Amino acid sequence: MVMSEIPLSELKGFLMEETLARKRFESLLYGAKSPMVIFKGKEMIVEMFNESYGEIYHGHNLLGKPLFESISELQDSPFPSILRGVYETGETYTSTEGLARIINRRTGNVEERYFDTTFSRIDFGDEDFRILAMPREVTDKVKYKKLLEQSIEQLEEEKSWREFFVSTITHDLINPLTVISISLDSLKRKVNQPDEIMRIAERMKDNLNRAKQMTEDLLDVNRLEAGEWPALHFHLCCIRKIVEETIYNLERMYPERLQAKITDQVIEGHWDQTAINRILSNLVSNAINYGNPQTKVTVELSFNAGDVFLSVHNWGDPISEQDQTLIFNKYHRGSRRFDTQRKGWGIGLTLVKGLSQAQGGNINLTSTQENGTIFVVKLPIKNDSTVRGQVDYRD
């Protein structure tokens, strides 16, 4: 039956029924607490939306405009292709945790927000299809999940580090103990060779000191991690002499690898001599291990405006910006941390930072391809009122 054959009364009834159905639909949409929006035609013109949807895009002028013109930040998202697919096929599509970068008109910032959204095609009986979109924001859930995944990843990395750390420290502590054991056996056969006994005794002493220093480093780092300061003993001393003596000992370990630039000024203050030795030894050891082996490591001591500056410079691959933010953390050794050719516990720089701060100072790092890597420790001279360790003055 063609339209002209439909009785006028039936036609009026049909139109009234369709009008009522549309009114009921609009009442449902506008009254819904969940966000709902209708896009009309291939241009995805925003035909109607409720208050909840308007809150998502607060400040955007949406009504009667193509969606991706009024919300231009969505143009590069997956949503345009999703809407086209639903419009052309009529198949409902559900997007899970879809990312929408939305400009916050209140602040002007682009916010990353996530939505579970159902897209359905609707036929109102005219020439254009509509798309009904019902987004449900899940931003908090997604962010929490990402934080949880990040925490799990960090725990896994820390677990790997702890296993690596235990293996390394066991290896490193066994070495000096093995040397001492072998030396004791040698002493039994050298009872009539006093010079040889003295040489063996010196070697045993060096290895005992090495094992003792390893243990002290580990204990001090654990104190720092627990929020405590290392137990330091301050007395009046000349820092130039401490640095010169430390460099002399380091040159025996790393022949022809060091060069020194030390001020001629006599700089006296209250410091912990052992702490300064440990700071410099750790920084030089790092520079040797990770720097270009064909270049020298430069140790510099300078003085300016009441502060002492102790710097260690090496050439080689720069430390990445990401590693620079983490390098003073316990167990961190940068992107090459599992390189077994460069052994270390990953606590040296944590210790250096703690020992510097415990003496009222701090440490800074710069690292570029052009200028190399430079660690600078700043220590105040008049630090008797700023020290943070256990103070023991011995003038």
RODO-2510 file (C-alpha; in nm, 4 decimals, decimal comma):
residues 395
     n   res          X          Y          Z
     1     m     0,0000     0,0000     0,0000
     2     v     0,1442     0,3383    -0,1021
     3     m     0,1342     0,6438     0,1228
     4     s    -0,1658     0,7991    -0,0674
     5     e    -0,3745     0,4942     0,0143
     6     i    -0,3280     0,5321     0,3911
     7     p    -0,6392     0,6826     0,5495
     8     l    -0,5808     1,0279     0,6981
     9     s    -0,6872     0,9117     1,0446
    10     e    -0,4328     0,6287     1,0385
    11     l    -0,1595     0,8615     0,9127
    12     k    -0,2284     1,1055     1,1978
    13     g    -0,2199     0,8182     1,4454
    14     f     0,1117     0,6943     1,3034
    15     l     0,2681     1,0385     1,3233
    16     m     0,1415     1,0910     1,6768
    17     e     0,2805     0,7544     1,7825
    18     e     0,6208     0,8333     1,6294
    19     t     0,6184     1,1768     1,7917
    20     l     0,5358     1,0264     2,1286
    21     a     0,8112     0,7658     2,0888
    22     r     1,0642     1,0367     2,0105
    23     k     0,9423     1,2430     2,3041
    24     r     0,9784     0,9433     2,5330
    25     f     1,3310     0,8851     2,3974
    26     e     1,4292     1,2491     2,4520
    27     s     1,2823     1,2388     2,8030
    28     l     1,4865     0,9278     2,8760
    29     l     1,8075     1,0802     2,7360
    30     y     1,7774     1,4169     2,9091
    31     g     1,6711     1,2583     3,2374
    32     a     1,9447     0,9972     3,2479
    33     k     2,2174     1,0418     3,5091
    34     s     2,4704     0,8641     3,2877
    35     p     2,6200     1,0623     2,9956
    36     m     2,4329     1,0194     2,6658
    37     v     2,4706     1,1947     2,3289
    38     i     2,3184     1,1626     1,9802
    39     f     2,5236     1,2247     1,6650
    40     k     2,3300     1,2770     1,3396
    41     g     2,4416     1,1774     0,9906
    42     k     2,7829     1,1057     0,8487
    43     e     2,9083     1,4428     0,9677
    44     m     2,8366     1,3315     1,3262
    45     i     2,6511     1,6502     1,4108
    46     v     2,5741     1,6730     1,7820
    47     e     2,1950     1,6681     1,7836
    48     m     2,1232     1,6283     2,1528
    49     f     2,3020     1,5428     2,4762
    50     n     2,2209     1,5403     2,8431
    51     e     2,3725     1,7346     3,1307
    52     s     2,6115     1,4578     3,2319
    53     y     2,7642     1,4466     2,8839
    54     g     2,7906     1,8257     2,8792
    55     e     2,9964     1,8095     3,1988
    56     i     3,2570     1,5928     3,0259
    57     y     3,3135     1,8625     2,7647
    58     h     3,2415     2,1621     2,9860
    59     g     3,2859     2,4885     2,7967
    60     h     3,2798     2,3281     2,4502
    61     n     3,0186     2,4619     2,2078
    62     l     2,8743     2,1302     2,0868
    63     l     2,5089     2,1513     1,9865
    64     g     2,4389     2,1520     1,6129
    65     k     2,8057     2,1193     1,5177
    66     p     3,0100     1,8267     1,3806
    67     l     3,1641     1,6459     1,6758
    68     f     3,5248     1,6519     1,5568
    69     e     3,5128     2,0210     1,4700
    70     s     3,3782     2,1283     1,8088
    71     i     3,6084     1,8828     1,9926
    72     s     3,9123     1,8983     1,7658
    73     e     4,1340     1,7186     2,0198
    74     l     3,9451     1,3959     1,9369
    75     q     4,0366     1,4019     1,5677
    76     d     4,3546     1,1988     1,6175
    77     s     4,1877     0,9467     1,8496
    78     p     4,0308     0,6101     1,7501
    79     f     3,6783     0,7553     1,7888
    80     p     3,6284     0,8904     1,4317
    81     s     3,6899     0,5478     1,2761
    82     i     3,4764     0,3779     1,5433
    83     l     3,1790     0,6085     1,4730
    84     r     3,2112     0,5672     1,0967
    85     g     3,2154     0,1888     1,1362
    86     v     2,9002     0,1893     1,3500
    87     y     2,7245     0,4293     1,1116
    88     e     2,8044     0,2216     0,8029
    89     t     2,7515    -0,1304     0,9417
    90     g     2,4891    -0,0756     1,2068
    91     e     2,6847    -0,2992     1,4436
    92     t     2,7080    -0,1863     1,8046
    93     y     3,0634    -0,1231     1,9232
    94     t     3,1943    -0,1077     2,2804
    95     s     3,5207     0,0760     2,3477
    96     t     3,6965    -0,0287     2,6693
    97     e     3,9182     0,2219     2,8510
    98     g     3,9332     0,4427     2,5432
    99     l     4,1680     0,7390     2,5855
   100     a     4,0245     1,0842     2,5190
   101     r     4,2488     1,3893     2,5435
   102     i     4,0101     1,6641     2,6448
   103     i     4,0854     2,0337     2,6832
   104     n     3,9714     2,1545     3,0227
   105     r     3,8140     2,4897     2,9385
   106     r     3,8437     2,5980     3,3005
   107     t     4,2231     2,5561     3,3137
   108     g     4,3225     2,5351     2,9457
   109     n     4,5112     2,2093     3,0119
   110     v     4,4713     1,8942     2,8048
   111     e     4,3601     1,6116     3,0337
   112     e     4,3920     1,2415     2,9622
   113     r     4,0620     1,0745     3,0492
   114     y     3,9427     0,7206     2,9907
   115     f     3,5940     0,5939     2,9043
   116     d     3,4064     0,2689     2,8518
   117     t     3,1681     0,3680     2,5721
   118     t     2,8899     0,1896     2,3821
   119     f     2,8095     0,3194     2,0319
   120     s     2,4758     0,2129     1,8731
   121     r     2,3071     0,3132     1,5476
   122     i     1,9490     0,4432     1,5675
   123     d     1,6975     0,4939     1,2839
   124     f     1,4457     0,7737     1,3455
   125     g     1,2777     0,7082     1,0116
   126     d     1,4335     0,9966     0,8166
   127     e     1,7207     0,9933     0,5726
   128     d     1,9986     1,0103     0,8312
   129     f     2,1001     0,7500     1,0840
   130     r     2,1953     0,8568     1,4367
   131     i     2,4634     0,7245     1,6649
   132     l     2,3831     0,6947     2,0339
   133     a     2,6977     0,7104     2,2477
   134     m     2,6882     0,6243     2,6183
   135     p     3,0309     0,6885     2,7768
   136     r     3,1151     0,5866     3,1331
   137     e     3,4280     0,7479     3,2739
   138     v     3,6844     0,5069     3,4186
   139     t     3,9807     0,7444     3,4499
   140     d     4,0386     0,6775     3,8203
   141     k     4,0242     0,3016     3,7656
   142     v     4,2721     0,3165     3,4763
   143     k     4,5131     0,5397     3,6681
   144     y     4,4938     0,3137     3,9727
   145     k     4,5571     0,0100     3,7540
   146     k     4,8592     0,1790     3,5949
   147     l     4,9970     0,2698     3,9368
   148     l     4,9462    -0,0885     4,0480
   149     e     5,1212    -0,2223     3,7371
   150     q     5,4052     0,0239     3,7934
   151     s     5,4363    -0,0843     4,1571
   152     i     5,4460    -0,4498     4,0545
   153     e     5,7125    -0,3704     3,7943
   154     q     5,9173    -0,1821     4,0543
   155     l     5,8837    -0,4707     4,2986
   156     e     5,9968    -0,7160     4,0326
   157     e     6,2934    -0,4947     3,9473
   158     e     6,3810    -0,4554     4,3152
   159     k     6,3572    -0,8320     4,3586
   160     s     6,5978    -0,8815     4,0671
   161     w     6,8254    -0,6186     4,2163
   162     r     6,8242    -0,7797     4,5581
   163     e     6,9131    -1,1154     4,4077
   164     f     7,1881    -0,9514     4,2029
   165     f     7,3023    -0,7553     4,5093
   166     v     7,3226    -1,0604     4,7365
   167     s     7,5163    -1,2493     4,4690
   168     t     7,7584    -0,9598     4,4171
   169     i     7,8180    -0,8815     4,7829
   170     t     7,8752    -1,2496     4,8576
   171     h     8,1322    -1,2655     4,5786
   172     d     8,3020    -0,9425     4,6848
   173     l     8,3243    -1,0367     5,0514
   174     i     8,4514    -1,3866     4,9788
   175     n     8,7477    -1,2468     4,7820
   176     p     8,9245    -1,0653     5,0703
   177     l     8,8405    -1,3465     5,3117
   178     t     8,9912    -1,5973     5,0684
   179     v     9,3076    -1,3877     5,0421
   180     i     9,3325    -1,3752     5,4218
   181     s     9,2862    -1,7510     5,4474
   182     i     9,5561    -1,8181     5,1869
   183     s     9,7870    -1,5681     5,3574
   184     l     9,7480    -1,7407     5,6922
   185     d     9,8526    -2,0688     5,5331
   186     s    10,1536    -1,8931     5,3795
   187     l    10,2604    -1,7544     5,7175
   188     k    10,3085    -2,1085     5,8492
   189     r    10,5746    -2,1647     5,5842
   190     k    10,7505    -1,8276     5,6337
   191     v    10,8415    -1,8440     6,0020
   192     n    11,2076    -1,7661     5,9279
   193     q    11,1376    -1,4921     5,6676
   194     p    11,0424    -1,1750     5,8607
   195     d    11,0278    -0,9541     5,5487
   196     e    10,7912    -1,1951     5,3755
   197     i    10,5815    -1,2194     5,6913
   198     m    10,5485    -0,8399     5,6973
   199     r    10,4435    -0,8330     5,3304
   200     i    10,1822    -1,1039     5,3896
   201     a    10,0598    -0,9262     5,7021
   202     e    10,0147    -0,6011     5,5059
   203     r     9,8153    -0,7859     5,2415
   204     m     9,5969    -0,9410     5,5111
   205     k     9,5425    -0,6009     5,6689
   206     d     9,4446    -0,4442     5,3345
   207     n     9,1904    -0,7186     5,2711
   208     l     9,0487    -0,6957     5,6215
   209     n     9,0069    -0,3193     5,5753
   210     r     8,8427    -0,3814     5,2395
   211     a     8,5893    -0,6251     5,3900
   212     k     8,5314    -0,3869     5,6816
   213     q     8,4675    -0,0949     5,4451
   214     m     8,2197    -0,2992     5,2415
   215     t     8,0272    -0,3835     5,5572
   216     e     8,0306    -0,0231     5,6799
   217     d     7,9056     0,1019     5,3413
   218     l     7,6157    -0,1388     5,3508
   219     l     7,5269    -0,0523     5,7117
   220     d     7,5393     0,3226     5,6435
   221     v     7,3178     0,2941     5,3349
   222     n     7,0660     0,0939     5,5358
   223     r     7,0727     0,3689     5,8016
   224     l     7,0027     0,6284     5,5322
   225     e     6,7158     0,4218     5,3953
   226     a     6,5703     0,4034     5,7462
   227     g     6,5818     0,7846     5,7730
   228     e     6,8908     0,7985     5,9934
   229     w     7,2242     0,9690     5,9328
   230     p     7,5568     0,7833     5,9332
   231     a     7,7581     0,8037     6,2546
   232     l     8,0233     1,0644     6,1706
   233     h     8,3050     1,2058     6,3826
   234     f     8,3999     1,5671     6,3096
   235     h     8,7280     1,7318     6,3959
   236     l     8,9241     2,0311     6,2737
   237     c     9,1312     1,9332     5,9711
   238     c     9,2726     2,0565     5,6409
   239     i     9,0597     1,9168     5,3615
   240     r     9,3407     1,9618     5,1084
   241     k     9,5557     1,7107     5,2954
   242     i     9,2671     1,4610     5,3102
   243     v     9,2081     1,4888     4,9362
   244     e     9,5793     1,4636     4,8515
   245     e     9,6189     1,1512     5,0635
   246     t     9,3071     0,9907     4,9133
   247     i     9,4254     1,0630     4,5592
   248     y     9,7669     0,9170     4,6412
   249     n     9,6057     0,5902     4,7537
   250     l     9,3702     0,5844     4,4549
   251     e     9,6604     0,6299     4,2130
   252     r     9,8060     0,3029     4,3414
   253     m     9,4785     0,1310     4,2433
   254     y     9,4349     0,3176     3,9122
   255     p     9,7841     0,4045     3,7833
   256     e     9,7956     0,6758     3,5153
   257     r     9,4206     0,7250     3,5209
   258     l     9,3923     1,0261     3,7539
   259     q     9,4814     1,3915     3,7319
   260     a     9,4316     1,6374     4,0158
   261     k     9,3533     2,0088     4,0302
   262     i     9,3859     2,1068     4,3935
   263     t     9,3763     2,4611     4,5293
   264     d     9,6866     2,5909     4,7045
   265     q     9,4755     2,7485     4,9769
   266     v     9,4865     2,6057     5,3266
   267     i     9,1218     2,5206     5,3912
   268     e     9,0453     2,4152     5,7466
   269     g     8,7089     2,3183     5,8862
   270     h     8,5239     2,0583     6,0857
   271     w     8,4697     1,7470     5,8761
   272     d     8,4795     1,3709     5,9055
   273     q     8,8029     1,2658     5,7322
   274     t     8,6870     0,9087     5,6698
   275     a     8,3598     1,0313     5,5167
   276     i     8,5452     1,2588     5,2735
   277     n     8,7750     0,9706     5,1810
   278     r     8,4740     0,7464     5,1160
   279     i     8,2983     1,0149     4,9093
   280     l     8,6011     1,0680     4,6869
   281     s     8,6825     0,6962     4,6575
   282     n     8,3293     0,6094     4,5471
   283     l     8,3113     0,8913     4,2925
   284     v     8,6508     0,8059     4,1430
   285     s     8,5695     0,4342     4,1310
   286     n     8,2446     0,5108     3,9447
   287     a     8,4231     0,7426     3,7038
   288     i     8,6871     0,4775     3,6297
   289     n     8,4332     0,1981     3,5844
   290     y     8,1913     0,3872     3,3630
   291     g     8,4148     0,6405     3,1897
   292     n     8,6164     0,6151     2,8720
   293     p     8,9206     0,4003     2,9633
   294     q     9,1351     0,5975     2,7171
   295     t     9,0864     0,9241     2,9076
   296     k     9,1818     1,0496     3,2508
   297     v     8,9526     1,1142     3,5453
   298     t     8,9960     1,4630     3,6897
   299     v     8,9628     1,5300     4,0628
   300     e     8,9338     1,8955     4,1580
   301     l     8,9241     2,0706     4,4947
   302     s     8,8250     2,4385     4,5002
   303     f     8,6971     2,6978     4,7442
   304     n     8,4406     2,9737     4,6947
   305     a     8,2285     3,1939     4,9217
   306     g     8,2758     2,9850     5,2343
   307     d     8,2148     2,6487     5,0690
   308     v     8,4437     2,3716     4,9514
   309     f     8,3754     2,2066     4,6154
   310     l     8,5023     1,8579     4,5450
   311     s     8,4392     1,7466     4,1866
   312     v     8,5118     1,4325     3,9852
   313     h     8,4957     1,4503     3,6043
   314     n     8,5166     1,1766     3,3431
   315     w     8,4591     1,1431     2,9693
   316     g     8,2440     0,8735     2,8111
   317     d     7,8805     0,7940     2,7429
   318     p     7,6611     1,0502     2,9216
   319     i     7,4138     0,9450     3,1881
   320     s     7,0590     0,9638     3,0502
   321     e     6,8181     1,2223     3,1918
   322     q     6,6007     0,9436     3,3329
   323     d     6,8969     0,7788     3,5070
   324     q     7,0104     1,1149     3,6447
   325     t     6,6848     1,1389     3,8421
   326     l     6,7321     0,7892     3,9888
   327     i     7,1062     0,7430     4,0143
   328     f     7,1296     0,8311     4,3848
   329     n     6,8663     0,5705     4,4723
   330     k     6,9706     0,2489     4,6426
   331     y     7,0595    -0,0373     4,4047
   332     h     7,0355     0,1873     4,0955
   333     r     7,3191     0,1640     3,8438
   334     g     7,1590     0,3169     3,5345
   335     s     7,0826     0,1539     3,2006
   336     r     7,4039    -0,0552     3,2259
   337     r     7,3277    -0,1814     3,5760
   338     f     7,3292    -0,5506     3,4819
   339     d     7,6574    -0,5256     3,2919
   340     t     7,8606    -0,7880     3,4733
   341     q     8,1839    -0,6396     3,3399
   342     r     8,1228    -0,3389     3,5633
   343     k     8,0719    -0,4781     3,9079
   344     g     7,9169    -0,2749     4,1845
   345     w     7,6501    -0,2951     4,4493
   346     g     7,4487     0,0033     4,3326
   347     i     7,4828     0,1765     4,6721
   348     g     7,7938     0,3914     4,6198
   349     l     7,6170     0,7085     4,5049
   350     t     7,3451     0,6652     4,7676
   351     l     7,6217     0,6598     5,0261
   352     v     7,7997     0,9607     4,8717
   353     k     7,4812     1,1679     4,8845
   354     g     7,4120     1,0665     5,2446
   355     l     7,7667     1,1381     5,3622
   356     s     7,7581     1,4778     5,1879
   357     q     7,4258     1,5773     5,3416
   358     a     7,5303     1,4507     5,6848
   359     q     7,8127     1,7081     5,6743
   360     g     7,5721     1,9884     5,5837
   361     g     7,6446     1,9682     5,2102
   362     n     7,4942     1,8291     4,8931
   363     i     7,5878     1,6721     4,5609
   364     n     7,4991     1,7723     4,2044
   365     l     7,5385     1,5948     3,8724
   366     t     7,5693     1,7152     3,5135
   367     s     7,6271     1,4775     3,2243
   368     t     7,6401     1,5579     2,8516
   369     q     7,8233     1,4268     2,5481
   370     e     7,9977     1,7622     2,5031
   371     n     8,1166     1,8217     2,8601
   372     g     8,1357     1,4730     3,0064
   373     t     8,0042     1,3656     3,3474
   374     i     8,0738     1,5778     3,6548
   375     f     7,9771     1,5046     4,0138
   376     v     8,0238     1,8063     4,2430
   377     v     8,0102     1,7754     4,6223
   378     k     7,9578     2,1029     4,8060
   379     l     8,0618     2,1129     5,1736
   380     p     8,0363     2,4146     5,4047
   381     i     8,3431     2,5048     5,6062
   382     k     8,1598     2,6353     5,9113
   383     n     7,9474     2,3251     5,9391
   384     d     7,9479     2,2884     6,3168
   385     s     7,5878     2,4195     6,3246
   386     t     7,4672     2,2368     6,0151
   387     v     7,6048     1,8845     6,0510
   388     r     7,3437     1,6085     6,0645
   389     g     7,5484     1,3113     6,1851
   390     q     7,6675     1,2145     6,5296
   391     v     7,9139     1,4929     6,6065
   392     d     8,2396     1,4242     6,7828
   393     y     8,4744     1,7271     6,7784
   394     r     8,8427     1,6473     6,8136
   395     d     9,0521     1,9608     6,7665
***
